[in-house]
Amino acid sequence: MALLQLERISAQYPGATAPVLSDISLSLGARQLLVALGRPAVARRRCST
């Protein structure tokens, strides 16, 4: 049983011609960890909008 399940996720930066993520799916169960890394400036911009 998945505690977190994402299906067909896509993301694209404003003004970009192609997505940075396309059709991503994942499931996380108990005691599993997901770490997402990226540039801190991008994360701040995304969180503040």
Sequence and secondary structure as in RCSB ss.txt:
>XXXX:A:sequence
MALLQLERISAQYPGATAPVLSDISLSLGARQLLVALGRPAVARRRCST
>XXXX:A:secstr
  SEEEEEEEE  TT SS SEEEEEEEE TT        HHHHHHHHH 
